[in-house]
């Protein structure tokens, strides 16, 4: 095993800033693209399914390669993998923005959105692994709350920035990642984050099984709109994906150096947090996609107006993530998770009751009724901020030892949330 010693408090904060800038691109791209969907579809002539794949290709490869990214960070070094991930993500963003019009447009944007997902899958688990290694256990809850909270705050820029950029050109929503990547690389160079890795063989058999299983499962749900649920190919595709994922678990249990430590699921708290986080992600990404579509297509709002409405979601998210982090440090994950889920449910109920009323129709967030928009968007965002980051940081950071401190163990849970978001 190769290890570089930890750094002082000031340097630790610089490491945290570097990792936040790196992963903020993955957060921003989950929201900023949804705002531009109508413009992308109109200019490139994409079908409804094609534009869904432009969104889901990113989430799909993010899910399929997340475990690979965590394992690669364990074996090759977290800092190196973060840098490579940033470069891959930024390069793919540039090429997404250069999508040509015509017959190749749909294939082009879907392919490079998928490459973005690979870059994010390398970057995110390695970055979080660095944060976990850099901060002592007593400081880890606060550091991770800042990690997710500030990244969530930067994500809040996504809808509003995406709205204004889209009014200029939708291509700019991808190009905006390039300066963010430059800042991240500069901060990584200055902070020299702690690295810990152990050279080992890559479990390519496990990688192939999980990638194929996730891809087939999501593909089946995605194509159901075209083929119809009555088509036997849908059931066969989804069943094949599930069987491959089951085979993945069996293979990992018998592999000396597995891609994912599936035995960690023996920990009850870890199983519970997977269920909570997975259910949360079933609604997290669709909120941005469908609210944006509804505001712009059904209500005739501009992209910037739709972005401003979504911005209120993150007001609650950022505030509550800090409160949740302190609650985690003081008393564990149960209280912030339960409270966060309850608040999120209340927020959804408000949205379900009000999303079609004048809050959006009359542009209430611009024309004298901001309190109504805050109420509807912030309730759900507060619930997510209080509960969403907590499952993914509580148990691994507190119950795992050795490799559990590295990205591979910390992110054994991670492939499922992006996959569920894609579904």
C-alpha positions as CSV (number, residue, x, y, z in Angstrom):
1,X,0.0,0.0,0.0
2,X,1.2,3.5,-0.9
3,X,0.2,6.4,1.4
4,X,1.0,10.1,1.6
5,X,0.7,11.6,5.0
6,X,-2.2,13.9,5.9
7,X,-2.0,17.6,5.9
8,X,-2.8,20.5,8.2
9,X,-6.1,22.2,8.8
10,X,-5.6,24.9,6.2
11,X,-4.5,22.4,3.6
12,X,-7.4,20.1,4.5
13,X,-9.8,22.9,3.7
14,X,-8.0,23.5,0.3
15,X,-8.3,19.7,-0.4
16,X,-12.0,19.9,0.4
17,X,-12.4,22.9,-1.9
18,X,-10.6,21.1,-4.7
19,X,-12.9,18.0,-4.4
20,X,-16.0,20.2,-4.3
21,X,-15.1,21.9,-7.5
22,X,-14.4,18.6,-9.2
23,X,-17.6,16.9,-8.3
24,X,-19.7,20.0,-8.8
25,X,-19.6,19.4,-12.5
26,X,-21.4,16.1,-12.0
27,X,-24.1,17.8,-9.9
28,X,-24.5,20.7,-12.2
29,X,-25.0,18.4,-15.2
30,X,-27.9,16.6,-13.5
31,X,-29.9,19.8,-13.5
32,X,-28.6,22.2,-16.1
33,X,-29.3,19.9,-19.1
34,X,-32.9,19.4,-18.1
35,X,-33.5,23.1,-18.5
36,X,-32.2,23.0,-22.1
37,X,-34.0,19.9,-23.2
38,X,-36.7,21.7,-25.3
39,X,-34.1,23.8,-27.1
40,X,-31.8,20.8,-27.7
41,X,-34.7,18.8,-29.1
42,X,-35.9,21.6,-31.3
43,X,-32.5,22.5,-32.8
44,X,-31.2,19.0,-33.3
45,X,-34.5,17.5,-34.3
46,X,-34.3,14.7,-31.7
47,X,-37.2,12.4,-31.0
48,X,-38.8,12.3,-27.5
49,X,-36.9,9.0,-26.9
50,X,-33.7,10.5,-28.3
51,X,-33.8,13.5,-25.9
52,X,-34.5,11.2,-23.0
53,X,-31.4,9.2,-23.9
54,X,-29.4,12.5,-24.1
55,X,-30.3,12.9,-20.4
56,X,-30.2,9.2,-19.4
57,X,-27.0,8.2,-21.2
58,X,-25.1,10.3,-18.6
59,X,-26.9,8.7,-15.6
60,X,-26.6,5.2,-17.1
61,X,-22.8,5.2,-17.6
62,X,-22.5,7.0,-14.2
63,X,-24.3,4.1,-12.6
64,X,-22.6,1.3,-14.6
65,X,-19.1,2.5,-14.0
66,X,-19.4,3.9,-10.4
67,X,-18.1,0.8,-8.8
68,X,-15.2,0.7,-11.3
69,X,-14.3,4.3,-10.5
70,X,-14.2,3.5,-6.8
71,X,-12.1,0.3,-7.3
72,X,-9.8,2.1,-9.7
73,X,-9.2,4.8,-7.1
74,X,-8.3,2.2,-4.6
75,X,-5.7,0.6,-6.9
76,X,-4.3,3.4,-8.9
77,X,-4.6,6.3,-6.4
78,X,-7.4,8.7,-5.7
79,X,-5.7,11.9,-6.8
80,X,-4.7,10.4,-10.2
81,X,-8.2,9.1,-10.8
82,X,-9.8,12.4,-9.9
83,X,-7.6,14.3,-12.3
84,X,-8.3,11.8,-15.1
85,X,-12.0,11.9,-14.4
86,X,-12.0,15.8,-14.6
87,X,-10.2,15.7,-17.9
88,X,-12.5,13.1,-19.4
89,X,-15.6,15.0,-18.2
90,X,-14.4,18.3,-19.5
91,X,-13.4,16.9,-22.8
92,X,-16.8,15.2,-23.2
93,X,-18.5,18.4,-22.3
94,X,-16.7,20.3,-25.0
95,X,-17.7,17.7,-27.6
96,X,-21.4,17.7,-26.4
97,X,-21.4,21.4,-27.0
98,X,-20.0,20.9,-30.5
99,X,-22.8,18.4,-31.5
100,X,-23.4,18.9,-35.3
101,X,-26.9,19.2,-36.8
102,X,-28.2,16.5,-39.1
103,X,-28.4,12.8,-39.0
104,X,-25.5,12.2,-36.6
105,X,-26.8,14.6,-34.0
106,X,-28.6,12.1,-31.8
107,X,-25.8,9.5,-31.8
108,X,-23.2,12.2,-31.2
109,X,-24.8,13.8,-28.1
110,X,-25.8,10.5,-26.6
111,X,-22.3,9.0,-27.0
112,X,-20.5,12.0,-25.5
113,X,-23.1,12.3,-22.7
114,X,-22.3,8.7,-21.9
115,X,-18.5,9.6,-21.9
116,X,-19.4,12.4,-19.4
117,X,-20.9,9.7,-17.2
118,X,-17.7,7.6,-17.3
119,X,-15.7,10.7,-16.3
120,X,-18.1,11.4,-13.4
121,X,-18.0,7.8,-12.3
122,X,-14.2,8.0,-12.0
123,X,-14.2,11.4,-10.4
124,X,-16.9,11.2,-7.8
125,X,-15.9,8.1,-5.7
126,X,-12.3,9.1,-5.8
127,X,-13.0,12.6,-4.7
128,X,-15.2,11.5,-1.8
129,X,-12.6,8.9,-0.9
130,X,-10.0,11.7,-0.5
131,X,-12.4,13.7,1.7
132,X,-13.0,10.7,3.9
133,X,-9.2,10.0,4.2
134,X,-8.3,13.7,4.8
135,X,-10.6,14.4,7.8
136,X,-10.6,12.6,11.1
137,X,-13.7,10.8,12.2
138,X,-14.8,13.5,14.6
139,X,-14.6,16.1,11.7
140,X,-15.9,13.9,8.9
141,X,-19.6,14.6,9.3
142,X,-19.1,18.3,9.0
143,X,-16.7,17.9,6.1
144,X,-19.1,15.7,4.2
145,X,-21.9,18.1,5.0
146,X,-19.9,20.9,3.4
147,X,-18.9,18.6,0.5
148,X,-22.5,17.8,-0.3
149,X,-24.0,21.1,0.8
150,X,-21.7,23.4,-1.2
151,X,-21.8,21.0,-4.2
152,X,-25.6,21.3,-3.9
153,X,-25.3,25.0,-3.7
154,X,-23.2,25.0,-6.9
155,X,-25.8,22.7,-8.4
156,X,-28.3,25.4,-7.6
157,X,-26.5,27.5,-10.1
158,X,-27.4,24.9,-12.7
159,X,-31.1,25.8,-13.3
160,X,-30.7,29.5,-13.2
161,X,-27.4,29.6,-15.1
162,X,-28.7,27.0,-17.5
163,X,-31.8,29.1,-18.2
164,X,-29.8,32.2,-19.1
165,X,-27.2,30.3,-21.1
166,X,-29.9,28.5,-23.0
167,X,-31.4,31.8,-24.1
168,X,-28.0,32.5,-25.7
169,X,-27.3,29.0,-26.9
170,X,-27.9,25.6,-25.3
171,X,-24.4,24.6,-26.2
172,X,-23.0,26.8,-23.5
173,X,-24.5,24.6,-20.8
174,X,-21.8,22.0,-21.6
175,X,-19.0,24.5,-22.2
176,X,-19.5,26.0,-18.7
177,X,-18.0,22.8,-17.3
178,X,-14.6,23.7,-18.8
179,X,-13.7,26.7,-16.5
180,X,-15.0,24.7,-13.5
181,X,-12.6,21.9,-14.5
182,X,-9.7,24.3,-14.8
183,X,-10.3,25.6,-11.3
184,X,-10.6,22.1,-9.9
185,X,-7.3,21.1,-11.5
186,X,-5.5,24.2,-10.2
187,X,-6.8,23.5,-6.7
188,X,-5.8,19.9,-6.8
189,X,-2.3,20.9,-7.9
190,X,-2.1,23.4,-5.0
191,X,-3.5,21.3,-2.3
192,X,-1.8,18.0,-3.1
193,X,-4.5,15.8,-1.5
194,X,-3.7,12.7,0.5
195,X,-3.5,9.6,-1.5
196,X,-3.8,6.0,-0.4
197,X,-3.8,3.0,-2.8
198,X,-2.9,-0.6,-3.1
199,X,-1.9,-2.0,-6.5
200,X,-4.1,-5.0,-7.3
201,X,-5.8,-6.7,-10.3
202,X,-8.9,-5.2,-11.7
203,X,-12.0,-7.4,-11.5
204,X,-13.0,-7.0,-15.2
205,X,-15.5,-9.9,-15.0
206,X,-17.4,-8.1,-12.3
207,X,-17.2,-4.8,-14.2
208,X,-18.7,-6.5,-17.3
209,X,-21.5,-8.0,-15.3
210,X,-22.6,-4.9,-13.5
211,X,-22.2,-2.7,-16.6
212,X,-24.3,-5.1,-18.7
213,X,-26.8,-5.6,-15.9
214,X,-27.5,-2.0,-15.3
215,X,-27.5,-1.1,-19.0
216,X,-30.1,-3.8,-19.9
217,X,-32.3,-3.0,-16.9
218,X,-32.5,0.7,-17.7
219,X,-32.7,0.1,-21.4
220,X,-35.8,-2.1,-20.9
221,X,-37.6,0.6,-19.0
222,X,-36.5,3.3,-21.4
223,X,-37.7,1.4,-24.5
224,X,-41.0,0.4,-23.0
225,X,-42.4,3.7,-24.3
226,X,-41.5,2.8,-27.9
227,X,-42.0,-1.0,-27.9
228,X,-44.9,-1.0,-25.4
229,X,-45.1,-3.0,-22.2
230,X,-46.9,-5.8,-24.0
231,X,-43.8,-6.5,-26.2
232,X,-42.1,-9.6,-24.8
233,X,-38.7,-8.0,-25.5
234,X,-39.2,-5.5,-22.7
235,X,-39.7,-8.2,-20.0
236,X,-36.8,-10.3,-21.4
237,X,-34.5,-7.3,-21.5
238,X,-35.3,-6.3,-17.9
239,X,-35.1,-9.9,-16.7
240,X,-31.7,-10.4,-18.4
241,X,-30.4,-7.2,-16.6
242,X,-31.6,-8.5,-13.2
243,X,-30.1,-11.9,-13.8
244,X,-26.7,-10.4,-14.7
245,X,-26.8,-8.2,-11.6
246,X,-27.6,-11.4,-9.5
247,X,-24.6,-13.1,-11.2
248,X,-22.5,-10.1,-10.4
249,X,-23.2,-10.5,-6.7
250,X,-22.4,-14.3,-6.8
251,X,-19.1,-13.6,-8.7
252,X,-18.1,-10.9,-6.2
253,X,-18.6,-13.2,-3.3
254,X,-16.2,-15.6,-4.8
255,X,-13.6,-13.2,-6.0
256,X,-10.5,-12.5,-3.9
257,X,-10.2,-8.9,-5.1
258,X,-13.8,-7.9,-6.0
259,X,-14.9,-4.8,-7.8
260,X,-17.4,-4.2,-5.0
261,X,-17.4,-5.5,-1.4
262,X,-20.9,-6.9,-1.4
263,X,-20.4,-8.4,2.0
264,X,-20.8,-4.9,3.5
265,X,-24.6,-5.4,2.9
266,X,-24.6,-7.7,5.9
267,X,-24.5,-4.4,7.9
268,X,-28.2,-3.6,8.6
269,X,-27.7,0.2,8.6
270,X,-25.9,-0.1,5.3
271,X,-28.8,-2.0,3.7
272,X,-31.3,0.5,5.1
273,X,-29.4,3.5,3.8
274,X,-29.3,1.9,0.3
275,X,-33.1,1.5,0.3
276,X,-33.6,5.1,1.5
277,X,-31.1,6.6,-1.0
278,X,-32.4,4.5,-3.9
279,X,-36.0,5.6,-3.3
280,X,-34.9,9.2,-3.0
281,X,-33.2,9.1,-6.3
282,X,-36.3,7.7,-8.0
283,X,-37.7,11.3,-7.7
284,X,-34.6,13.5,-7.4
285,X,-33.6,13.7,-11.1
286,X,-37.1,13.4,-12.6
287,X,-38.1,16.5,-10.7
288,X,-35.8,18.7,-12.8
289,X,-36.6,17.0,-16.1
290,X,-40.4,17.1,-15.8
291,X,-40.8,20.5,-14.1
292,X,-38.6,22.1,-16.7
293,X,-40.5,20.4,-19.5
294,X,-43.8,21.4,-17.9
295,X,-42.9,25.1,-17.3
296,X,-41.5,25.6,-20.8
297,X,-43.8,23.5,-23.0
298,X,-47.1,23.5,-21.2
299,X,-47.0,27.0,-19.6
300,X,-44.8,28.7,-22.2
301,X,-42.2,30.0,-19.8
302,X,-38.7,30.8,-20.8
303,X,-35.7,28.6,-19.8
304,X,-34.5,31.3,-17.3
305,X,-38.0,31.4,-15.6
306,X,-38.1,27.6,-15.3
307,X,-34.6,27.8,-13.8
308,X,-35.5,30.4,-11.2
309,X,-38.4,28.2,-10.0
310,X,-36.1,25.2,-9.6
311,X,-33.6,27.4,-7.8
312,X,-35.9,27.4,-4.7
313,X,-35.4,23.7,-4.3
314,X,-31.7,24.3,-3.5
315,X,-32.3,27.0,-1.0
316,X,-33.7,24.4,1.4
317,X,-31.2,21.8,0.2
318,X,-28.1,23.8,1.1
319,X,-29.4,25.0,4.5
320,X,-30.7,21.6,5.6
321,X,-27.5,19.8,4.5
322,X,-25.5,21.8,7.1
323,X,-28.1,21.1,9.8
324,X,-28.1,17.4,8.9
325,X,-24.3,17.2,9.1
326,X,-24.3,18.5,12.6
327,X,-27.1,16.2,13.6
328,X,-25.1,13.3,12.1
329,X,-22.0,14.2,14.2
330,X,-24.0,14.5,17.4
331,X,-26.3,11.6,17.2
332,X,-25.9,9.5,14.1
333,X,-27.8,9.3,10.8
334,X,-31.2,8.1,11.9
335,X,-32.7,11.5,12.9
336,X,-31.6,13.5,9.9
337,X,-32.7,10.8,7.5
338,X,-36.1,10.3,9.0
339,X,-36.7,14.1,9.3
340,X,-35.4,14.7,5.8
341,X,-37.7,12.0,4.3
342,X,-40.7,13.5,6.2
343,X,-40.0,17.0,5.0
344,X,-39.4,15.8,1.4
345,X,-42.8,14.1,1.4
346,X,-44.4,17.3,2.6
347,X,-42.6,19.2,-0.2
348,X,-43.8,16.7,-2.8
349,X,-47.4,17.0,-1.5
350,X,-47.2,20.8,-1.9
351,X,-45.8,20.5,-5.4
352,X,-48.4,17.9,-6.4
353,X,-51.2,20.2,-5.2
354,X,-49.8,23.5,-6.6
355,X,-47.5,22.9,-9.5
356,X,-50.2,23.6,-12.0
357,X,-51.6,26.7,-10.3
358,X,-50.4,30.3,-10.8
359,X,-47.1,29.8,-9.0
360,X,-45.7,28.9,-12.4
361,X,-48.5,30.0,-14.7
362,X,-48.3,33.7,-13.6
363,X,-44.6,33.6,-12.9
364,X,-45.2,34.1,-9.2
365,X,-41.5,33.9,-8.3
366,X,-40.9,37.0,-10.4
367,X,-44.2,39.0,-10.1
368,X,-44.7,39.6,-6.5
369,X,-45.4,36.1,-5.1
370,X,-42.0,34.7,-4.3
371,X,-43.1,33.3,-1.0
372,X,-45.4,30.8,-2.8
373,X,-42.6,29.5,-5.0
374,X,-40.3,29.3,-2.0
375,X,-42.9,27.3,0.0
376,X,-43.5,24.8,-2.8
377,X,-39.9,24.3,-3.9
378,X,-38.1,24.7,-0.6
379,X,-40.1,22.1,1.4
380,X,-38.9,19.3,-0.9
381,X,-35.4,20.7,-1.1
382,X,-35.1,21.0,2.7
383,X,-36.1,17.4,3.0
384,X,-33.5,16.3,0.5
385,X,-30.8,18.5,2.0
386,X,-31.5,17.0,5.5
387,X,-31.7,13.4,4.4
388,X,-30.2,12.9,1.0
389,X,-26.5,13.2,1.8
390,X,-26.7,11.5,5.1
391,X,-27.2,7.9,4.0
392,X,-24.3,8.0,1.7
393,X,-21.9,9.3,4.2
394,X,-23.0,7.9,7.6
395,X,-22.5,4.2,7.7
396,X,-19.4,3.6,5.6
397,X,-17.5,6.4,7.3
398,X,-18.4,5.0,10.7
399,X,-18.5,1.3,10.3
400,X,-15.9,0.4,7.7
401,X,-12.3,-0.1,8.4
402,X,-9.2,-0.4,6.1
403,X,-10.5,-0.5,2.6
404,X,-13.8,1.0,3.9
405,X,-12.0,4.3,4.1
406,X,-11.3,4.2,0.4
407,X,-13.7,4.9,-2.4
408,X,-14.4,1.2,-3.2
409,X,-16.1,0.5,0.1
410,X,-17.5,3.9,0.6
411,X,-19.3,3.6,-2.8
412,X,-20.5,0.0,-2.7
413,X,-24.0,1.6,-2.6
414,X,-23.5,4.1,-5.3
415,X,-24.4,2.4,-8.6
416,X,-28.1,2.1,-7.7
417,X,-29.1,5.7,-7.1
418,X,-28.0,6.9,-10.6
419,X,-29.6,3.9,-12.2
420,X,-32.9,4.5,-10.4
421,X,-32.7,8.2,-11.4
422,X,-32.3,7.0,-15.1
423,X,-35.4,4.8,-14.7
